[in-house]
Amino acid sequence: MSNMADRVELKAVDLFCGCGGISEGLYKAGFNIIAGADIDPRYLITFSHNFPRAVSVKDDLSKFDPKEFMARIGLKTEELDLLSGGPPCQGFSKNVPRKYRYLNDPNNLLIKTFLDYCECLRPKMILMENVAEMKNGFKQAYTDEILERLEEEGYSVTHAVLDSADYGVPQRRRRAFFMANRLGVDIRIPAPTHTSINSQLQLFPLPHHVTVREAISDLPILRHGEGEEWTEYMCPPLSDYQKQMRNCQTRVRNHVSRYLQPMQYKRLAALKPGQGYKDLPDELKVKSGYSGAYGRLTWDMIAPTITRWVFHPGSGRWGHPENIRVLTIREAARIQGFPDSFEFVGTYCQQAGQVGNAVPPLLVKKLAESMLHQLGDSRFR
């Protein structure tokens, strides 16, 4: 982590900030988060709670002039060190049937809005995230536009689809990232830090992917419907990942188990770790379901992609590997790479949406640190 002098010097703004996943990663890399903007007040409440000194802007950025935005947060062109954002991506997502995906979907056009802000603010660095399908979707139309517009403004742009698991996040989550700067440096995507292959041929073998056990096994045992807003840890950290997520805290928030309806409980109770919908007895199956529904995690697996539906057992593999319940918000946050110091505000379902739609802070931290290392501290002094 950079020292405090660096943090004060390096300013970042997070557009489409959600609850603050990108912001948290940038903060851990040494940036001072001066503002975040989002259209959803439920997300901004959590962002403001965790970044009380940042300006929170609730507005539709597609209808908010970038110059007015700059005036509101007290910035002039070329003053900002880094502009980040994860424009909403439903128009590209593979979760949307192909026949309903189209090039000029309003959600896709928010990428153009992000580029408008880039051109107006002209930050030294840019970090943008989106679903993996965006990079090649519609014959790379949006990737081509991103490259064309930013390169015309003098930016060098690097882009790639990355899997969070390869960078120490205990979750398989593939996303597209665009890293740009106007400081004359061709940024390289950082090499993976973790791998699933234990190759003896490597001179310096990488650590294995972080498992569910390494991520959450130190959090208190709960039955469904149990838990307090604040709770002490069950034991000392049992892995390097847990130690990193705790960061010397002695208690944790948001570890509360959602109460399950009787039939939901029966379905999860009928399954062993690793099993799912197809393993349910016929009398417990729903009329229609998919293989991932009512799935239970195992301790030694890498978790699947956390989504905003993590609160509902019928929407994915959210069953705890040992307790008959779904993951708590804190467990889902751990799997997303949020440190325990990051607190979520709102109803249980609102918090689930905040966690599931976030960008893993741990991955953002590694990307931002790599950018700073390659650019060199002298370029910001």
Secondary structure, DSSP 8 states (H G I E B T S, - for coil): ---HHHHHHSEEEEET-TTTHHHHHHHHTT-EEEEEEES-HHHHHHHHHH-TTSEEEES-GGGS-HHHHHHHHT--TT--SEEEE----TTT-TTS-GGG--TT-HHHHHHHHHHHHHHHH--SEEEEEEEHHHHHHHHHHHHHHHHHHHHHTT-EEEEEEEEGGGGT-SB--EEEEEEEESSS--------S-BS---TT-SS---B---HHHHHTTS----TT---SEEE-SSS--SHHHHHHHTT-SEEE--------HHHHHHHHT--TT--GGGS-GGG--SS--TTTT-B--TTS-B----TTTT-GGGSS-B-SSSSSB--HHHHHHHHT--TT----S-HHHHHHHHHTS--HHHHHHHHHHHHHHH-GGGG-
